Amino acid sequence: MRNGKRAGASKQQQPGTASGRRRVPAWLVGILMLLWWFGGYGAVIYSLIEDRGPFTFLLRWQEALFGGSNILLAAGIAAIVIFLGPPFVIGRLQRLWPDNPVIADLGSQIRRASRSRAELTAESRARWDAADGAGKLRIARRTRNAGLYFAAASFIIALVVAVWTNIATNTDAGKPLTPVTMRPDAPIVLGNSSPWVHVVNGTPLLDGVFARDYSIRGHAYRDYYTPIVPPGWHSGGRIYLLERDDTIPRYHDAQDIADLPGALEGELSPGGPREGVADAFREAGYDVGPWTAVLKRDITLGGKIPGEDPTTNILIWGEGGLFAFVGLIAAFIGQRRLKRVQRGRGE
């Protein structure tokens, strides 16, 4: 009878599989999900700070609907999109290949990982209540170990990203800025040169300054965008460079003005400004578009490429620390359960 029970149990199939065994290891799914969340949320933070990347359209969407934008709201919407992304992608793949056992198993595991907190709590409680002493020990150890692995993986990923960012951003630190000479008939092309540049041969059009007002958590700010043109530029010609002086308080001092005195230096971003800014310039008769580079002005560079911004490290370790903290909480819960069961069994 025991052999019969064991044989009967072995025929039970795991959800989403065709052969009763997992096609994709659970640990691999966990790592892939962690990389997705870490990378996705990191991309949100980066794109919202740098005004570049796939999530800035959320800010532009808000501006189109409400005439303004809220960074925290955009970050919240982006977080929801990231969380729902894996189930959505797997669902589309299952429609394309409905008989693929690997995709079916992956979809099953991702759906389980994406369930609501209430569902996970109810299932965990039911599994715990139904388990005997040995089963509860296994569940508690599994919870503790999974939390520790999650925390360790979060720390390792944050470390790798921080080291890579440090190396990438400090490679050219201290070297002279990339010289950029403007031309009236061609966009700025950097090639493989550093985006930290010193612009020469450019004149600000102070009559064409656009001020963008926005707020972050109730604090008002104003960015100034100033067209920079080369000698020989004629009214109606394309604008190939906008100077951006950012984070100037809306109720600013007299010295906080567009095109601050000092060298025209900073970090150059190709691809044009955000749509709201480009639209404002076009309405005023200035030919601004994807060919327009944006110089994030920094008058403190002194002609040298800067090193890593400390804020970047704070963001990387802040995100990694948050994920690690979640893992440690799970490990703590598992350890408490383990001790409780051991005390109850006299171990």
Backbone torsions as a table, in degrees:
resi	resn	phi	psi	omega
1	MET	NA	-40.7	-179.9
2	ARG	-61.5	-44.0	179.2
3	ASN	-62.7	-37.0	179.0
4	GLY	-65.5	-41.3	178.2
5	LYS	-63.8	-42.3	-178.0
6	ARG	-65.4	-39.6	179.0
7	ALA	-66.7	-39.0	179.0
8	GLY	-65.8	-37.9	-179.8
9	ALA	-67.5	-32.7	-176.9
10	SER	-69.8	-16.8	-179.4
11	LYS	-85.1	-10.2	178.9
12	GLN	-68.1	136.5	-175.9
13	GLN	-99.2	144.9	172.3
14	GLN	-73.2	146.6	178.6
15	PRO	-58.1	134.7	174.6
16	GLY	85.1	0.1	179.1
17	THR	-115.6	161.0	-179.7
18	ALA	-104.6	-13.8	-174.4
19	SER	-119.4	3.8	179.3
20	GLY	83.0	2.1	177.0
21	ARG	-129.2	154.6	-179.3
22	ARG	-72.5	133.5	176.4
23	ARG	-85.0	-27.2	-179.9
24	VAL	-120.7	123.1	-179.4
25	PRO	-58.3	141.4	-178.6
26	ALA	-61.4	-36.0	-179.0
27	TRP	-65.7	-33.8	178.9
28	LEU	-69.1	-40.7	176.5
29	VAL	-61.0	-41.9	179.1
30	GLY	-61.1	-43.6	179.5
31	ILE	-65.6	-42.7	179.5
32	LEU	-62.5	-41.4	178.4
33	MET	-65.5	-41.5	179.4
34	LEU	-63.4	-43.4	177.6
35	LEU	-62.6	-39.8	179.1
36	TRP	-62.9	-49.1	-178.7
37	TRP	-65.3	-45.4	-178.1
38	PHE	-62.7	-48.1	-179.9
39	GLY	-67.6	-40.0	-178.7
40	GLY	-65.5	-49.1	179.9
41	TYR	-67.2	-34.0	175.3
42	GLY	-64.1	-38.9	177.9
43	ALA	-65.2	-37.4	177.1
44	VAL	-60.9	-49.7	-178.4
45	ILE	-60.8	-45.9	-178.4
46	TYR	-63.0	-47.2	-175.0
47	SER	-69.1	-33.5	179.3
48	LEU	-72.9	-32.6	178.6
49	ILE	-76.5	-45.2	-175.4
50	GLU	-88.3	-4.4	-178.5
51	ASP	59.0	36.2	178.4
52	ARG	-141.2	158.2	174.4
53	GLY	107.7	179.6	-170.6
54	PRO	-73.3	-12.5	-174.3
55	PHE	-103.4	-2.2	178.2
56	THR	-68.6	-18.2	178.3
57	PHE	-63.3	-24.4	177.2
58	LEU	-66.1	-38.7	176.1
59	LEU	-66.8	-41.6	-179.3
60	ARG	-67.4	-37.3	177.1
61	TRP	-61.7	-42.7	178.0
62	GLN	-63.4	-42.0	-179.8
63	GLU	-64.2	-38.7	-179.8
64	ALA	-66.5	-36.2	-177.4
65	LEU	-84.3	-42.1	-170.4
66	PHE	-114.7	-4.2	-178.4
67	GLY	77.4	9.1	178.8
68	GLY	-165.0	175.2	-177.6
69	SER	-139.8	155.5	177.8
70	ASN	-127.0	118.6	-175.0
71	ILE	-63.9	-40.1	-178.3
72	LEU	-65.4	-38.9	177.6
73	LEU	-64.6	-43.9	178.9
74	ALA	-62.3	-40.6	179.2
75	ALA	-64.4	-38.9	178.3
76	GLY	-64.9	-43.2	178.3
77	ILE	-64.4	-42.4	179.5
78	ALA	-62.7	-38.2	179.1
79	ALA	-62.9	-40.1	178.2
80	ILE	-64.5	-42.6	179.3
81	VAL	-61.1	-41.7	179.9
82	ILE	-65.2	-42.8	-178.6
83	PHE	-63.6	-37.7	-178.6
84	LEU	-86.8	-6.8	-176.0
85	GLY	-61.0	-53.1	-178.0
86	PRO	-58.5	-47.5	177.3
87	PRO	-60.2	-35.9	179.8
88	PHE	-65.5	-46.7	-178.8
89	VAL	-63.8	-45.1	-179.8
90	ILE	-63.5	-37.7	177.6
91	GLY	-60.8	-41.1	177.9
92	ARG	-66.5	-39.4	179.5
93	LEU	-65.6	-37.3	179.0
94	GLN	-67.1	-30.7	175.3
95	ARG	-68.4	-36.2	-179.8
96	LEU	-74.2	-41.4	-178.4
97	TRP	-128.1	74.5	-174.5
98	PRO	-65.7	-21.7	-176.8
99	ASP	-100.1	7.1	-179.0
100	ASN	-79.4	115.1	-175.6
101	PRO	-68.2	-31.7	179.8
102	VAL	-66.0	-46.8	179.3
103	ILE	-65.0	-38.2	179.0
104	ALA	-62.7	-43.8	179.8
105	ASP	-68.0	-42.9	178.6
106	LEU	-61.3	-42.6	178.2
107	GLY	-62.1	-40.5	179.4
108	SER	-62.4	-44.6	-178.5
109	GLN	-68.9	-38.9	-179.9
110	ILE	-69.5	-38.1	176.3
111	ARG	-62.4	-39.0	177.8
112	ARG	-65.5	-39.6	-179.4
113	ALA	-71.7	-21.2	-176.1
114	SER	-98.8	9.0	179.9
115	ARG	-68.9	162.9	-178.7
116	SER	-70.4	161.6	180.0
117	ARG	-61.3	-38.3	-179.6
118	ALA	-63.4	-42.0	179.6
119	GLU	-65.1	-44.1	-179.9
120	LEU	-63.8	-41.2	-179.8
121	THR	-64.5	-44.4	-179.2
122	ALA	-63.7	-43.3	-180.0
123	GLU	-66.1	-42.6	179.3
124	SER	-61.7	-42.4	-180.0
125	ARG	-65.9	-42.1	179.5
126	ALA	-64.5	-41.5	179.2
127	ARG	-65.4	-38.8	179.3
128	TRP	-66.4	-44.5	-178.3
129	ASP	-66.7	-31.4	-177.3
130	ALA	-83.0	-14.3	-175.2
131	ALA	-82.8	149.1	172.5
132	ASP	-83.8	-171.8	-176.6
133	GLY	-58.8	-46.2	-179.7
134	ALA	-65.8	-38.2	178.8
135	GLY	-65.1	-39.3	178.5
136	LYS	-66.3	-35.9	175.1
137	LEU	-61.4	-43.7	-179.9
138	ARG	-63.6	-43.7	-179.4
139	ILE	-62.8	-44.4	-178.6
140	ALA	-64.4	-43.5	178.7
141	ARG	-64.7	-40.5	-179.7
142	ARG	-63.3	-42.1	178.7
143	THR	-64.0	-45.3	179.5
144	ARG	-62.0	-47.5	-177.6
145	ASN	-66.1	-40.1	178.7
146	ALA	-62.1	-41.5	178.3
147	GLY	-63.3	-41.8	179.0
148	LEU	-66.3	-41.1	177.9
149	TYR	-63.5	-41.4	-179.9
150	PHE	-63.2	-44.5	179.7
151	ALA	-64.5	-43.1	-179.9
152	ALA	-64.7	-42.6	179.2
153	ALA	-63.4	-40.1	178.2
154	SER	-61.6	-43.5	179.1
155	PHE	-63.8	-44.2	-178.5
156	ILE	-64.1	-43.8	179.4
157	ILE	-62.5	-44.5	178.4
158	ALA	-61.3	-40.0	179.4
159	LEU	-63.8	-45.8	-179.7
160	VAL	-62.1	-45.7	-179.8
161	VAL	-64.3	-41.4	-179.2
162	ALA	-64.9	-43.1	-180.0
163	VAL	-66.4	-44.9	179.2
164	TRP	-61.1	-43.9	179.5
165	THR	-63.7	-40.8	179.5
166	ASN	-62.1	-44.6	179.7
167	ILE	-65.5	-44.8	-176.9
168	ALA	-65.3	-38.9	-175.2
169	THR	-85.2	-21.2	-177.8
170	ASN	-99.5	-0.4	-178.6
171	THR	-59.0	-43.5	-177.3
172	ASP	-103.7	8.2	-176.5
173	ALA	-59.6	133.0	179.1
174	GLY	90.9	-13.4	178.2
175	LYS	-78.2	160.8	178.2
176	PRO	-62.1	148.0	176.8
177	LEU	-62.7	152.6	176.7
178	THR	-68.8	120.3	178.3
179	PRO	-74.9	135.1	179.3
180	VAL	-125.8	119.2	176.4
181	THR	-104.6	121.1	-175.4
182	MET	-79.7	147.8	176.3
183	ARG	-126.5	149.6	-177.0
184	PRO	-76.2	-12.8	-172.2
185	ASP	-125.0	16.6	-177.3
186	ALA	-152.4	142.6	176.8
187	PRO	-71.4	165.4	178.6
188	ILE	-78.9	129.0	179.0
189	VAL	-124.7	122.8	-178.5
190	LEU	-94.6	-26.9	-174.2
191	GLY	65.2	-127.9	179.7
192	ASN	-95.1	8.3	-178.9
193	SER	-75.3	162.0	-179.6
194	SER	-64.3	141.6	177.3
195	PRO	-74.8	-5.7	174.9
196	TRP	-83.9	113.7	-166.4
197	VAL	-128.4	160.0	169.1
198	HIS	-119.2	116.1	-175.9
199	VAL	-92.0	128.4	175.4
200	VAL	-119.0	161.7	174.4
201	ASN	71.8	24.6	-178.8
202	GLY	-121.1	141.5	-179.7
203	THR	-122.3	130.9	179.6
204	PRO	-75.4	139.0	172.7
205	LEU	-95.2	89.4	-174.6
206	LEU	-67.6	-21.3	176.2
207	ASP	-73.8	-14.6	-176.9
208	GLY	-106.9	16.7	-177.7
209	VAL	-66.0	134.4	175.0
210	PHE	-115.0	129.1	178.6
211	ALA	-104.7	123.6	178.9
212	ARG	-106.5	118.4	178.6
213	ASP	-97.9	139.0	176.9
214	TYR	-154.9	171.4	-179.1
215	SER	-136.2	147.5	175.2
216	ILE	-128.8	113.7	179.0
217	ARG	51.6	44.9	174.5
218	GLY	86.5	-5.4	179.5
219	HIS	-98.7	128.4	-176.5
220	ALA	-87.2	140.5	178.8
221	TYR	-136.0	163.0	177.7
222	ARG	-140.7	128.8	172.1
223	ASP	-104.4	137.4	175.2
224	TYR	-104.4	130.1	174.3
225	TYR	-115.0	119.2	-176.7
226	THR	-118.8	123.7	174.9
227	PRO	-64.9	135.0	175.9
228	ILE	-115.5	124.2	-175.0
229	VAL	-125.5	152.5	179.2
230	PRO	-87.9	168.7	173.0
231	PRO	-59.7	141.6	180.0
232	GLY	91.2	-2.2	178.3
233	TRP	-73.3	139.4	-179.8
234	HIS	-117.3	149.3	179.1
235	SER	-54.3	132.1	-177.0
236	GLY	97.7	-12.8	178.5
237	GLY	-75.0	164.9	-179.5
238	ARG	-65.6	145.6	174.2
239	ILE	-98.7	119.3	-177.7
240	TYR	-101.3	-4.8	179.3
241	LEU	-150.4	132.7	170.6
242	LEU	-117.9	131.9	174.7
243	GLU	-92.3	128.6	-179.5
244	ARG	-113.5	116.3	171.2
245	ASP	-101.9	112.4	-169.9
246	ASP	-112.4	172.8	177.5
247	THR	54.1	34.8	173.4
248	ILE	-89.7	124.7	-179.3
249	PRO	-55.3	143.8	-178.2
250	ARG	-61.0	-42.4	176.7
251	TYR	-94.6	78.2	-167.1
252	HIS	-96.1	168.3	176.0
253	ASP	-77.9	168.9	-176.3
254	ALA	-63.3	-31.9	-177.5
255	GLN	-78.4	-11.1	178.3
256	ASP	-85.7	89.5	-175.3
257	ILE	-128.4	166.1	175.3
258	ALA	-65.6	148.0	179.7
259	ASP	53.8	67.0	-179.8
260	LEU	-59.4	149.5	176.9
261	PRO	-59.6	149.1	179.8
262	GLY	124.7	174.5	-178.4
263	ALA	-64.2	147.9	178.8
264	LEU	-85.1	83.6	-175.4
265	GLU	-129.9	156.4	177.6
266	GLY	157.3	-163.4	-178.6
267	GLU	-99.4	128.0	-175.0
268	LEU	-98.0	132.5	176.3
269	SER	-122.6	121.9	176.8
270	PRO	-80.6	175.5	172.9
271	GLY	95.3	4.5	177.3
272	GLY	86.9	163.2	177.6
273	PRO	-79.9	177.3	174.9
274	ARG	-60.7	154.6	-170.7
275	GLU	-59.3	-39.9	-179.3
276	GLY	-61.2	-38.9	178.8
277	VAL	-69.5	-45.6	179.4
278	ALA	-60.8	-41.2	179.5
279	ASP	-62.8	-40.2	179.6
280	ALA	-62.9	-40.3	179.2
281	PHE	-68.8	-41.2	-179.8
282	ARG	-64.9	-37.6	177.1
283	GLU	-63.9	-29.3	178.4
284	ALA	-86.0	0.6	176.0
285	GLY	95.2	12.7	178.9
286	TYR	-102.0	135.0	-174.1
287	ASP	-85.6	82.4	-178.7
288	VAL	-109.6	137.4	-179.5
289	GLY	-165.4	-159.5	-178.8
290	PRO	-60.6	-20.9	179.0
291	TRP	-77.1	-7.7	-176.6
292	THR	-89.0	124.9	173.9
293	ALA	-88.4	155.1	179.3
294	VAL	-119.5	124.3	178.1
295	LEU	-99.0	112.5	175.0
296	LYS	-79.5	101.5	-169.0
297	ARG	-64.8	137.3	174.9
298	ASP	-144.4	107.9	-175.4
299	ILE	-88.0	7.2	-178.0
300	THR	-103.3	4.9	-172.8
301	LEU	-73.5	-33.5	-179.9
302	GLY	65.0	29.8	177.0
303	GLY	82.3	2.9	-176.8
304	LYS	-116.6	145.9	175.6
305	ILE	-70.6	128.4	-177.8
306	PRO	-77.3	164.1	174.3
307	GLY	-86.5	-164.1	-177.0
308	GLU	-64.2	136.4	175.9
309	ASP	-73.9	124.4	179.8
310	PRO	-55.9	-27.9	179.5
311	THR	-61.2	-34.8	179.6
312	THR	-61.1	-45.6	178.4
313	ASN	-63.2	-39.0	178.8
314	ILE	-61.4	-43.3	-179.6
315	LEU	-66.6	-42.9	-179.5
316	ILE	-62.5	-50.8	-177.5
317	TRP	-72.9	-27.6	175.6
318	GLY	-65.3	-44.5	178.7
319	GLU	-67.5	-45.7	178.5
320	GLY	-62.3	-39.0	179.0
321	GLY	-65.5	-35.8	178.7
322	LEU	-64.5	-46.0	178.0
323	PHE	-64.1	-42.5	179.6
324	ALA	-63.3	-37.7	179.5
325	PHE	-63.0	-41.1	177.2
326	VAL	-61.0	-43.1	178.6
327	GLY	-63.6	-40.4	179.9
328	LEU	-67.3	-34.0	175.8
329	ILE	-62.8	-44.9	177.9
330	ALA	-62.0	-41.5	178.7
331	ALA	-64.1	-39.2	178.8
332	PHE	-64.0	-43.2	178.2
333	ILE	-62.0	-44.8	178.6
334	GLY	-62.4	-39.9	180.0
335	GLN	-66.6	-41.0	177.6
336	ARG	-62.0	-43.6	177.3
337	ARG	-61.7	-41.9	-179.1
338	LEU	-61.0	-46.8	179.5
339	LYS	-63.2	-39.2	-179.2
340	ARG	-64.3	-43.2	180.0
341	VAL	-67.4	-41.6	-179.9
342	GLN	-62.7	-39.8	178.2
343	ARG	-65.7	-38.8	-179.9
344	GLY	-66.8	-28.7	-179.4
345	ARG	-94.9	-0.5	-179.9
346	GLY	75.5	22.0	-179.3
347	GLU	-88.0	NA	NA
